[in-house]
Amino acid sequence: MPSGEQLERGRALCAQGAWADAHAALTAAEQANSLDAEDLRLLATAAYMLGRDAEYVETLGRAHQAQLDGDEIDQAARTAFWLGMHFVTTGDVGRGSGWIGRAQRLVEHLGEDCVERGYLLLPLAFRREAAGELAAAAETAGQAVALADRHGDQDLFALAAHTQGHLLVLDGRVTEGLALFDEAMLSVTTGRLSPIARGIVYCGVILGCQAAYEMRRAQEWTEELARWCERQPDMVAFSGRCHVHRAEIMQLRGAWSDALEEARYAERRAERGNQPKALAEAHYVQGEVHRLRGESGTAERCYRAAAELGRDPQPGVALLRLADGDIGAAAAAIDRALAETRNAGARGRLLPACAEIMLAAGDVARARSACEELSQIAASRGAGMLEAVAAQSRGAVDLAGGDAQGALVALRHAWRAWAEAAVPYEAARTRELVGLACRAVGDEDSARSELAAARRVFGELGAAYDVTRINAHDVPGTGAPMPDGLTARELEVLRLVAEGRTNRAIAEALVLSERTVERHVSNIFAKLRVSSRAAATAYAYEHRLL
């Protein structure tokens, strides 16, 4: 095929999002005849969308030089911006700063009111964010929005609007931030954004909605991003992050097997596209599902893989330690994570685990402190889902503090919110607490009804730890909590001890280390005041724990 036909074909395929064929056609056209700056930019975009980062950088660098040679200073400045941002986001800050500096130098040759100055406001906004100057960073991004609006640059408008929205959410101005997310996404769905800008905004808005605990919008845009990815089956860029988002939504909705499958697919896509952040999140999501299903060893491996890629695996690991009965390790892990976290939104993701762990440790005062901070964050942000989390934690703390009637008010509110949002696991956790509060006020019929409903959902989900724990709350024939303070994991180990299994066999069954099982057995002996496996077995039969 003549080079001219290959070139036209490559341009058309880029417009269709057929990136592999577009890349092949443009490469063939270049081999037959050199490409101009605009076609080199198209070839670079195809390489990016296929996950070929090194080729993207090399080709975009050649496009930049062609723009300089053609005295296209505005385009050269814009290309330098994109190169700089790529290097910065992939961790090569030195080269990234160099390219941003070159873009700034080129912009000095242009007029004061040029759209390229708007692009260069974005790195400044990110620097101010890194310095903790959120209000100033949001104002800087807003100036970029105004420049984009004035010049009619849709790429810059969407990039700057979603950046400003994210900064406002971080600064606690959630309603304003969400409005900007909606406006940015309107540009994505109705405008003609370049493919890379479109993918960045899709993912950025979803992350921002998650930070704002606005799961309805997060789900809506995740579904839209998935449709965009499906229309481009050979696209690698953004697809890893897309499938992570889908896995997170599936987990929230209780489709845990589907969430695992989706997260594993995200893992493969992220590896192919050299996307370490998406890969880390894919591992973390898998860890969360395995933890909820009681698959301790597998969850541990997933969390470790996420940590190796730079993703702090909290609060997952702390909650895993709690489920395994190691309350000291759980408390140390969550304390460390909170000590390193200053942003209110990020703390909001850790505080519920802190309250739960402190209650398990018997430190009601510390749990109440975590709950109060969580409630303040929720109230300041007006986030419906975060308010449900706060109400659930408040109910658990009130119940532990002896105010069962007050606990019921908070827990009923939380349960309604989870039920309306179709979040079955959290709804069941809350219903379990409602059952215990009903028992505490003497309403045993309601207690049994609530506990049975929660147990049914846990069973349907495959939430092994939770089934064990709720069985302990509602021992057949007694209607009383499990005696002597055994944890759910310790009860599970005790039952296997009573079956006559060795520590090694128990470790294999529960995917634990033998040392962990030894610690559980030792704790069981101490709590039950027995000195042998036979005595522990007799205790279990006597108290109908089997």
WOBEL-V824540 format. One record per residue. N is the residue number from 1. OMEGA is omega as a letter, one per 40 degrees, with the letter a starting at -180 (999 if undefined). Layout:
BEGIN
<<N;OMEGA> <N;OMEGA>>
END
This chain:
BEGIN
<<1;i> <2;a> <3;i> <4;i> <5;i> <6;a> <7;i> <8;i> <9;i> <10;i> <11;a> <12;a> <13;i> <14;i> <15;a> <16;a> <17;i> <18;a> <19;a> <20;i> <21;i> <22;i> <23;a> <24;a> <25;a> <26;i> <27;i> <28;i> <29;i> <30;i> <31;i> <32;a> <33;a> <34;i> <35;i> <36;a> <37;a> <38;i> <39;i> <40;i> <41;i> <42;i> <43;i> <44;i> <45;i> <46;i> <47;i> <48;a> <49;i> <50;i> <51;a> <52;a> <53;a> <54;i> <55;i> <56;a> <57;a> <58;a> <59;i> <60;i> <61;i> <62;i> <63;i> <64;a> <65;i> <66;i> <67;i> <68;a> <69;i> <70;i> <71;i> <72;a> <73;a> <74;i> <75;i> <76;i> <77;a> <78;i> <79;i> <80;i> <81;a> <82;i> <83;i> <84;a> <85;i> <86;a> <87;a> <88;a> <89;i> <90;i> <91;i> <92;a> <93;a> <94;i> <95;i> <96;i> <97;i> <98;i> <99;i> <100;i> <101;i> <102;i> <103;i> <104;i> <105;i> <106;a> <107;i> <108;i> <109;a> <110;i> <111;a> <112;a> <113;i> <114;a> <115;i> <116;i> <117;i> <118;i> <119;a> <120;i> <121;a> <122;i> <123;i> <124;i> <125;a> <126;i> <127;i> <128;i> <129;a> <130;i> <131;i> <132;a> <133;a> <134;a> <135;i> <136;i> <137;i> <138;i> <139;i> <140;i> <141;i> <142;i> <143;i> <144;i> <145;a> <146;i> <147;i> <148;a> <149;a> <150;a> <151;i> <152;a> <153;a> <154;i> <155;a> <156;a> <157;a> <158;i> <159;a> <160;a> <161;a> <162;i> <163;i> <164;i> <165;i> <166;a> <167;i> <168;i> <169;i> <170;a> <171;i> <172;a> <173;a> <174;a> <175;i> <176;a> <177;a> <178;i> <179;i> <180;i> <181;a> <182;a> <183;i> <184;a> <185;i> <186;i> <187;a> <188;a> <189;a> <190;a> <191;i> <192;i> <193;i> <194;a> <195;a> <196;i> <197;a> <198;i> <199;i> <200;a> <201;i> <202;a> <203;a> <204;i> <205;i> <206;i> <207;i> <208;i> <209;i> <210;i> <211;i> <212;a> <213;i> <214;a> <215;i> <216;i> <217;a> <218;i> <219;a> <220;a> <221;i> <222;i> <223;i> <224;i> <225;i> <226;i> <227;i> <228;i> <229;a> <230;i> <231;a> <232;a> <233;i> <234;i> <235;i> <236;i> <237;i> <238;a> <239;i> <240;i> <241;i> <242;a> <243;i> <244;i> <245;a> <246;i> <247;i> <248;i> <249;i> <250;i> <251;a> <252;a> <253;i> <254;i> <255;a> <256;i> <257;i> <258;i> <259;i> <260;a> <261;a> <262;a> <263;i> <264;i> <265;i> <266;i> <267;a> <268;i> <269;a> <270;i> <271;a> <272;a> <273;a> <274;a> <275;a> <276;a> <277;i> <278;i> <279;i> <280;i> <281;i> <282;i> <283;a> <284;i> <285;i> <286;i> <287;i> <288;a> <289;i> <290;i> <291;a> <292;i> <293;i> <294;a> <295;a> <296;a> <297;i> <298;i> <299;i> <300;a> <301;i> <302;i> <303;i> <304;i> <305;i> <306;a> <307;a> <308;i> <309;i> <310;a> <311;i> <312;a> <313;i> <314;e> <315;a> <316;a> <317;i> <318;i> <319;i> <320;i> <321;i> <322;a> <323;i> <324;i> <325;i> <326;a> <327;i> <328;i> <329;i> <330;a> <331;a> <332;a> <333;a> <334;i> <335;i> <336;a> <337;i> <338;i> <339;a> <340;a> <341;a> <342;a> <343;a> <344;a> <345;i> <346;i> <347;i> <348;i> <349;a> <350;a> <351;i> <352;i> <353;i> <354;a> <355;a> <356;a> <357;a> <358;i> <359;i> <360;i> <361;a> <362;a> <363;a> <364;a> <365;i> <366;i> <367;i> <368;i> <369;i> <370;a> <371;i> <372;i> <373;i> <374;i> <375;i> <376;i> <377;a> <378;a> <379;a> <380;a> <381;a> <382;a> <383;a> <384;a> <385;i> <386;i> <387;i> <388;i> <389;a> <390;i> <391;i> <392;i> <393;a> <394;i> <395;i> <396;a> <397;i> <398;i> <399;i> <400;a> <401;i> <402;i> <403;a> <404;a> <405;i> <406;i> <407;a> <408;i> <409;a> <410;a> <411;i> <412;i> <413;a> <414;a> <415;i> <416;a> <417;i> <418;a> <419;i> <420;a> <421;i> <422;i> <423;a> <424;a> <425;a> <426;i> <427;i> <428;i> <429;a> <430;a> <431;i> <432;i> <433;i> <434;i> <435;i> <436;i> <437;i> <438;i> <439;a> <440;i> <441;i> <442;i> <443;a> <444;i> <445;i> <446;i> <447;a> <448;i> <449;a> <450;a> <451;i> <452;i> <453;i> <454;a> <455;i> <456;i> <457;i> <458;i> <459;i> <460;a> <461;a> <462;a> <463;a> <464;a> <465;a> <466;i> <467;i> <468;a> <469;a> <470;i> <471;i> <472;i> <473;a> <474;a> <475;a> <476;i> <477;a> <478;a> <479;a> <480;i> <481;i> <482;a> <483;i> <484;i> <485;i> <486;i> <487;i> <488;a> <489;i> <490;i> <491;i> <492;i> <493;a> <494;a> <495;i> <496;i> <497;a> <498;i> <499;i> <500;a> <501;i> <502;i> <503;i> <504;a> <505;i> <506;i> <507;i> <508;a> <509;a> <510;a> <511;i> <512;i> <513;i> <514;i> <515;i> <516;i> <517;i> <518;i> <519;i> <520;a> <521;i> <522;i> <523;i> <524;i> <525;a> <526;a> <527;a> <528;a> <529;i> <530;a> <531;a> <532;i> <533;i> <534;i> <535;i> <536;i> <537;i> <538;i> <539;a> <540;i> <541;a> <542;a> <543;i> <544;i> <545;a> <546;999>>
END
